[in-house]
Amino acid sequence: MAIQALSTRPARGAALMAQTFGIPIPPPAELRMEDYRANSLNQPPRFRDALRTGVVLLGTGVILPTVQAARITATLGFDWAFIDAEHTPMSPDLMTDLIKTINYYSEGATAAVVRVPTHSHEWMTWALDAGAAAIILPHTETAEQARKAVSNARFGPIGDRSFPPFSQVYGFTDGTPDNKPLLEVYNDNAAIIMQIESDLGARNAEEIAAVPGIDGIMVGTVDLRLSMRLPMSFGGPEPEFIAAVDAIETAAKRNNLSLIAFGMGPMLEAKARKGYTGLMIAADMLALISGQTAGLTAGRNLMKALREEEKEEKERSTNGVVAQGL
């Protein structure tokens, strides 16, 4: 059951300062993630249902390990935020704070998706207990790994996840639609995504994708290439690499799983046309770099133009004085 958003929702932002600083306001999302939020923002939203719509969900990366940056990211209107606990050193406390920051500051409009650092059950349950919309399991290479991950991430009778006695404020954040059991809400709402990013994983893609309880496959092309002893890149023309990616994509589609990947720059259109429905198209760190260097580049170019203008003005003035003397 979706929580219906107010039809007369007040505007979140004003145009004046955005125009002053040249900040573009994105068009509305095709799919309103607010309509998939749980009764409480302490609980995972219905991200599995959102993935099943087939609408391309556009995400951004929460790479900077700071709540302050996540607060800004949460308000921008992305469908999901990719919290990378694999490559960004962070404690379980920080990961939990980032998840809750995304959930609460976006008011349910942005789903918190966590790439956990390992397949150990602790990180999975910490993320899911905090209200993550999905977890991504990196370096998945076998069906056995996938089955174990599903078992660790789902409560019984589906799996063996342990009951978290202190994840909710009882009587305040544990309400569910039609009094549905809370553990069923966790099982039904949060998505489990396997990341395949090695030659072995690609060869086992069909078996991995067939494991019951998986909701999506993330294709990690850079590590896939490295495992195949190919140059580092997000893509490439090598037949063996193309065949490996095709095997992963085909396995996901055959098993009705969502395809997730990085989709920055020119990768976005290509992957959207191939049927990917979860694409990370930006990241806080990249925005920090591009935003500041763009400002610096524009500033230095302007200063150079002003100096050249000043030089030309002096030359005209000097030439005028010389002409008068003649």
ROBADO-363922 format. One record per residue (C-alpha): residue number from 1; residue in one letter; chain; x negated, y negated, z. Coordinates in Angstrom, 2 decimals. Layout:
NUM	A	A	X	Y	Z
...
This chain:
1	M	A	0.00	0.00	0.00
2	A	A	-1.47	-3.35	-1.03
3	I	A	-1.38	-6.42	1.19
4	Q	A	0.46	-9.02	-0.86
5	A	A	-1.41	-12.30	-1.21
6	L	A	0.45	-15.55	-0.67
7	S	A	1.74	-16.94	-3.96
8	T	A	1.21	-20.48	-2.69
9	R	A	-2.32	-19.92	-1.49
10	P	A	-4.11	-23.25	-0.97
11	A	A	-7.16	-24.04	-3.06
12	R	A	-10.42	-23.02	-1.39
13	G	A	-12.57	-25.70	-2.96
14	A	A	-12.43	-29.20	-4.40
15	A	A	-13.80	-30.32	-7.74
16	L	A	-15.60	-33.51	-6.71
17	M	A	-18.85	-32.16	-5.25
18	A	A	-18.96	-29.20	-7.63
19	Q	A	-18.87	-31.63	-10.54
20	T	A	-21.45	-33.85	-8.88
21	F	A	-23.94	-30.98	-8.64
22	G	A	-22.98	-29.34	-11.94
23	I	A	-21.59	-26.18	-10.33
24	P	A	-19.36	-24.23	-12.74
25	I	A	-16.13	-22.79	-11.36
26	P	A	-15.57	-19.26	-12.75
27	P	A	-12.20	-18.27	-14.22
28	P	A	-9.96	-16.02	-12.10
29	A	A	-10.79	-12.34	-11.81
30	E	A	-8.85	-9.87	-13.94
31	L	A	-8.23	-7.79	-10.82
32	R	A	-7.52	-9.49	-7.49
33	M	A	-9.52	-7.60	-4.89
34	E	A	-7.42	-9.28	-2.18
35	D	A	-4.59	-7.02	-3.32
36	Y	A	-6.73	-4.00	-2.38
37	R	A	-7.78	-5.08	1.09
38	A	A	-6.91	-2.97	4.10
39	N	A	-4.63	-4.13	6.91
40	S	A	-7.75	-5.32	8.73
41	L	A	-10.99	-6.66	7.27
42	N	A	-12.69	-4.37	9.77
43	Q	A	-11.59	-1.45	7.60
44	P	A	-12.75	-0.51	4.08
45	P	A	-10.62	-1.90	1.24
46	R	A	-9.00	0.40	-1.31
47	F	A	-12.07	0.34	-3.51
48	R	A	-11.46	3.82	-4.87
49	D	A	-8.11	2.61	-6.23
50	A	A	-9.72	-0.52	-7.68
51	L	A	-12.30	1.60	-9.52
52	R	A	-9.57	3.82	-10.94
53	T	A	-7.85	0.90	-12.67
54	G	A	-10.56	0.88	-15.33
55	V	A	-10.98	-2.90	-15.02
56	V	A	-14.63	-3.98	-15.15
57	L	A	-15.55	-5.14	-11.64
58	L	A	-18.31	-7.75	-11.61
59	G	A	-20.71	-7.71	-8.69
60	T	A	-23.70	-9.56	-7.34
61	G	A	-26.69	-8.46	-5.34
62	V	A	-27.18	-9.33	-1.68
63	I	A	-30.94	-8.95	-1.77
64	L	A	-32.03	-11.60	0.71
65	P	A	-31.82	-10.04	4.19
66	T	A	-30.01	-12.93	5.82
67	V	A	-26.43	-13.49	6.91
68	Q	A	-26.68	-17.16	5.91
69	A	A	-27.14	-16.25	2.24
70	A	A	-24.39	-13.61	2.43
71	R	A	-21.94	-16.22	3.71
72	I	A	-22.42	-18.23	0.54
73	T	A	-22.29	-15.20	-1.74
74	A	A	-19.05	-14.02	-0.14
75	T	A	-17.20	-17.21	-1.12
76	L	A	-18.14	-17.27	-4.82
77	G	A	-15.49	-14.89	-6.17
78	F	A	-17.44	-11.79	-7.20
79	D	A	-15.43	-8.55	-7.14
80	W	A	-18.11	-6.76	-5.13
81	A	A	-21.41	-7.43	-3.42
82	F	A	-24.28	-4.95	-3.65
83	I	A	-26.12	-4.76	-0.31
84	D	A	-29.42	-3.06	-1.07
85	A	A	-30.56	-1.32	2.11
86	E	A	-32.87	0.90	0.05
87	H	A	-35.27	-1.75	-1.24
88	T	A	-34.62	-4.53	1.28
89	P	A	-36.00	-3.70	4.73
90	M	A	-33.22	-4.13	7.26
91	S	A	-32.00	-2.75	10.55
92	P	A	-28.63	-1.03	10.95
93	D	A	-27.49	-4.13	12.88
94	L	A	-28.32	-6.43	9.96
95	M	A	-26.67	-4.12	7.46
96	T	A	-23.53	-4.09	9.60
97	D	A	-23.57	-7.89	9.88
98	L	A	-23.95	-8.26	6.10
99	I	A	-20.98	-5.94	5.46
100	K	A	-18.76	-7.81	7.90
101	T	A	-19.94	-11.18	6.58
102	I	A	-18.93	-10.21	3.04
103	N	A	-15.58	-8.85	4.22
104	Y	A	-14.63	-11.76	6.45
105	Y	A	-16.08	-14.75	4.58
106	S	A	-14.55	-13.56	1.29
107	E	A	-11.23	-12.94	3.07
108	G	A	-11.11	-9.55	1.35
109	A	A	-11.77	-10.95	-2.14
110	T	A	-15.21	-9.34	-2.41
111	A	A	-15.91	-5.70	-1.56
112	A	A	-19.11	-4.80	0.30
113	V	A	-20.93	-1.97	-1.48
114	V	A	-24.03	-0.59	0.24
115	R	A	-26.89	1.31	-1.33
116	V	A	-28.14	3.22	1.69
117	P	A	-31.88	3.95	1.94
118	T	A	-31.65	7.73	2.27
119	H	A	-29.23	10.65	2.17
120	S	A	-29.34	11.02	5.96
121	H	A	-25.91	10.82	7.58
122	E	A	-26.80	7.97	9.96
123	W	A	-27.00	5.22	7.34
124	M	A	-23.90	6.46	5.55
125	T	A	-21.77	6.42	8.67
126	W	A	-23.16	3.11	9.94
127	A	A	-22.18	1.48	6.65
128	L	A	-18.75	3.11	6.44
129	D	A	-17.96	2.50	10.11
130	A	A	-18.65	-1.21	9.51
131	G	A	-16.05	-1.38	6.73
132	A	A	-18.11	-0.88	3.58
133	A	A	-15.99	-0.43	0.48
134	A	A	-18.45	2.08	-0.96
135	I	A	-21.81	3.68	-0.38
136	I	A	-24.33	4.46	-3.10
137	L	A	-26.65	7.42	-2.55
138	P	A	-29.97	6.79	-4.36
139	H	A	-32.14	9.44	-6.00
140	T	A	-29.42	12.07	-6.24
141	E	A	-30.89	15.01	-8.13
142	T	A	-28.79	18.08	-7.29
143	A	A	-25.19	19.07	-6.75
144	E	A	-26.13	20.30	-3.27
145	Q	A	-27.28	16.80	-2.32
146	A	A	-23.99	15.41	-3.61
147	R	A	-21.89	17.95	-1.71
148	K	A	-23.76	17.21	1.51
149	A	A	-23.27	13.47	1.03
150	V	A	-19.52	13.89	0.53
151	S	A	-19.34	16.03	3.65
152	N	A	-21.25	13.44	5.69
153	A	A	-19.11	10.56	4.42
154	R	A	-15.62	12.06	4.80
155	F	A	-13.70	12.93	7.93
156	G	A	-12.14	16.36	8.32
157	P	A	-10.54	18.30	6.85
158	I	A	-12.45	17.03	3.79
159	G	A	-15.86	16.69	5.43
160	D	A	-17.76	16.65	8.69
161	R	A	-18.16	12.94	9.43
162	S	A	-18.13	12.21	13.13
163	F	A	-15.34	10.08	14.61
164	P	A	-16.60	6.55	15.45
165	P	A	-14.99	5.71	18.79
166	F	A	-16.09	2.07	18.88
167	S	A	-15.75	0.86	15.29
168	Q	A	-12.34	-0.77	15.84
169	V	A	-10.82	-3.12	18.39
170	Y	A	-7.93	-0.93	19.40
171	G	A	-4.57	-2.65	19.18
172	F	A	-6.02	-5.47	17.04
173	T	A	-7.96	-4.14	14.03
174	D	A	-6.80	-0.53	13.75
175	G	A	-3.38	-1.10	12.18
176	T	A	-2.64	0.85	9.00
177	P	A	0.07	0.86	6.31
178	D	A	3.12	2.79	7.50
179	N	A	1.14	3.97	10.55
180	K	A	-1.07	6.13	8.37
181	P	A	-3.79	7.87	10.42
182	L	A	-6.83	5.60	10.55
183	L	A	-9.24	8.34	9.51
184	E	A	-7.16	8.95	6.38
185	V	A	-7.52	5.25	5.53
186	Y	A	-11.31	5.62	5.67
187	N	A	-11.20	8.78	3.56
188	D	A	-8.79	7.36	0.99
189	N	A	-10.25	3.85	0.65
190	A	A	-14.04	4.00	0.64
191	A	A	-15.82	5.21	-2.50
192	I	A	-18.80	7.55	-2.66
193	I	A	-21.18	6.88	-5.54
194	M	A	-24.17	8.97	-6.55
195	Q	A	-27.11	7.22	-8.18
196	I	A	-28.86	9.35	-10.76
197	E	A	-32.29	7.95	-11.60
198	S	A	-34.65	10.79	-12.44
199	D	A	-35.25	13.32	-15.19
200	L	A	-34.18	16.12	-12.84
201	G	A	-31.01	14.24	-11.89
202	A	A	-30.15	13.69	-15.55
203	R	A	-30.58	17.39	-16.28
204	N	A	-28.27	18.19	-13.36
205	A	A	-25.81	15.37	-14.13
206	E	A	-22.93	17.62	-15.11
207	E	A	-23.15	19.67	-11.91
208	I	A	-23.49	16.54	-9.77
209	A	A	-20.53	14.79	-11.40
210	A	A	-18.34	17.87	-10.91
211	V	A	-18.70	17.79	-7.11
212	P	A	-15.26	17.05	-5.58
213	G	A	-15.03	13.79	-3.64
214	I	A	-17.39	11.71	-5.79
215	D	A	-15.91	8.49	-7.17
216	G	A	-18.66	7.15	-9.39
217	I	A	-22.12	7.52	-10.84
218	M	A	-24.69	4.73	-10.82
219	V	A	-27.27	5.01	-13.57
220	G	A	-30.74	3.89	-12.48
221	T	A	-32.56	3.41	-15.76
222	V	A	-35.84	1.97	-14.45
223	D	A	-36.63	4.84	-12.11
224	L	A	-35.33	7.27	-14.71
225	R	A	-37.91	5.98	-17.17
226	L	A	-40.67	6.11	-14.58
227	S	A	-39.80	9.72	-13.72
228	M	A	-40.11	10.50	-17.44
229	R	A	-43.54	8.78	-17.49
230	L	A	-42.24	6.02	-19.76
231	P	A	-43.05	2.29	-19.46
232	M	A	-41.08	0.34	-16.86
233	S	A	-38.00	-1.22	-18.44
234	F	A	-34.22	-1.30	-18.08
235	G	A	-33.91	0.39	-21.46
236	G	A	-35.88	1.75	-24.37
237	P	A	-35.78	3.45	-27.77
238	E	A	-37.38	6.77	-26.81
239	P	A	-35.15	9.71	-27.87
240	E	A	-35.70	11.60	-24.62
241	F	A	-34.68	8.55	-22.56
242	I	A	-31.59	7.91	-24.67
243	A	A	-30.62	11.58	-24.35
244	A	A	-31.02	11.49	-20.56
245	V	A	-28.83	8.38	-20.19
246	D	A	-26.26	9.90	-22.52
247	A	A	-26.17	13.08	-20.42
248	I	A	-25.43	11.06	-17.27
249	E	A	-22.77	8.91	-18.93
250	T	A	-21.10	11.90	-20.58
251	A	A	-20.98	13.83	-17.29
252	A	A	-19.38	10.87	-15.51
253	K	A	-16.76	10.33	-18.20
254	R	A	-15.95	14.04	-18.47
255	N	A	-15.24	14.12	-14.73
256	N	A	-13.29	10.82	-14.73
257	L	A	-15.87	9.02	-12.61
258	S	A	-16.62	5.32	-12.72
259	L	A	-19.95	4.27	-14.22
260	I	A	-21.93	1.66	-12.27
261	A	A	-25.15	-0.11	-13.22
262	F	A	-27.10	-3.35	-13.25
263	G	A	-25.68	-5.57	-15.99
264	M	A	-27.60	-8.81	-15.93
265	G	A	-28.07	-10.88	-19.08
266	P	A	-27.79	-9.02	-22.39
267	M	A	-27.18	-5.72	-20.58
268	L	A	-23.66	-6.83	-19.60
269	E	A	-21.96	-6.64	-22.98
270	A	A	-23.72	-3.43	-24.00
271	K	A	-22.73	-1.60	-20.82
272	A	A	-19.18	-2.97	-20.79
273	R	A	-18.72	-1.67	-24.34
274	K	A	-19.98	1.75	-23.21
275	G	A	-17.28	1.98	-20.56
276	Y	A	-19.09	0.94	-17.38
277	T	A	-16.61	-0.45	-14.88
278	G	A	-18.92	-1.56	-12.05
279	L	A	-21.59	-4.01	-13.21
280	M	A	-23.93	-6.07	-11.04
281	I	A	-24.44	-9.22	-13.09
282	A	A	-26.27	-11.49	-10.65
283	A	A	-28.22	-11.54	-7.39
284	D	A	-28.88	-14.12	-4.69
285	M	A	-32.66	-13.87	-5.12
286	L	A	-32.43	-14.35	-8.89
287	A	A	-30.06	-17.29	-8.45
288	L	A	-32.48	-18.87	-6.00
289	I	A	-35.32	-18.49	-8.49
290	S	A	-33.40	-19.59	-11.59
291	G	A	-31.56	-22.42	-9.87
292	Q	A	-34.65	-23.99	-8.36
293	T	A	-36.89	-23.49	-11.40
294	A	A	-34.16	-24.92	-13.66
295	G	A	-34.03	-28.04	-11.48
296	L	A	-37.81	-28.28	-11.40
297	T	A	-38.09	-27.80	-15.17
298	A	A	-35.45	-30.46	-15.86
299	G	A	-37.11	-32.84	-13.42
300	R	A	-40.59	-32.44	-14.87
301	N	A	-39.31	-32.76	-18.44
302	L	A	-37.51	-35.96	-17.46
303	M	A	-40.61	-37.39	-15.79
304	K	A	-42.63	-36.61	-18.90
305	A	A	-40.04	-38.30	-21.11
306	L	A	-40.00	-41.38	-18.87
307	R	A	-43.78	-41.62	-18.95
308	E	A	-43.81	-41.37	-22.73
309	E	A	-41.07	-44.00	-22.92
310	E	A	-43.06	-46.27	-20.62
311	K	A	-46.20	-45.74	-22.72
312	E	A	-44.34	-46.59	-25.93
313	E	A	-42.89	-49.70	-24.31
314	K	A	-46.38	-50.88	-23.27
315	E	A	-47.68	-50.23	-26.79
316	R	A	-44.83	-52.26	-28.29
317	S	A	-45.47	-55.04	-25.81
318	T	A	-49.21	-55.04	-26.56
319	N	A	-48.58	-55.01	-30.28
320	G	A	-46.20	-57.93	-29.89
321	V	A	-48.78	-59.99	-28.02
322	V	A	-51.42	-59.24	-30.64
323	A	A	-49.05	-60.22	-33.42
324	Q	A	-48.25	-63.54	-31.71
325	G	A	-51.99	-64.28	-31.37
326	L	A	-52.44	-63.83	-35.07
